[in-house]
Amino acid sequence: MEGLVCLALSIFWLLLLARVVLSWLELAGLRRPVDGPMRSAYDLLMGATEPVLRPLRRIVPPAGMFDLSIVVAFVIIFVLQLAIC
């Protein structure tokens, strides 16, 4: 059971990292995919991470244009991995 939780935390960490990279690419001028498999992957990534980030955004206010909820999520995952894994 412990190994499964560690795996889930690692996968979610990678999903958050992918979301950060995509947001940087959007800031650099890359547009979101309109349709096709890339749009499905984009929607899946956003759908998987948003339920965790949305409550954190209520607690952690944005710092200008920066969404600090992702940083808090990374810290929470790191602490959970230290405690469990």
Rosetta blueprint (number, residue, H / E / L):
1 M L
2 E H
3 G H
4 L H
5 V H
6 C H
7 L H
8 A H
9 L H
10 S H
11 I H
12 F H
13 W H
14 L H
15 L H
16 L H
17 L H
18 A H
19 R H
20 V H
21 V H
22 L H
23 S H
24 W H
25 L H
26 E H
27 L H
28 A L
29 G L
30 L L
31 R L
32 R L
33 P L
34 V L
35 D L
36 G L
37 P H
38 M H
39 R H
40 S H
41 A H
42 Y H
43 D H
44 L H
45 L H
46 M H
47 G H
48 A H
49 T H
50 E H
51 P H
52 V H
53 L H
54 R H
55 P H
56 L H
57 R H
58 R H
59 I H
60 V L
61 P L
62 P L
63 A E
64 G L
65 M L
66 F E
67 D L
68 L L
69 S H
70 I H
71 V H
72 V H
73 A H
74 F H
75 V H
76 I H
77 I H
78 F H
79 V H
80 L H
81 Q H
82 L H
83 A H
84 I H
85 C L
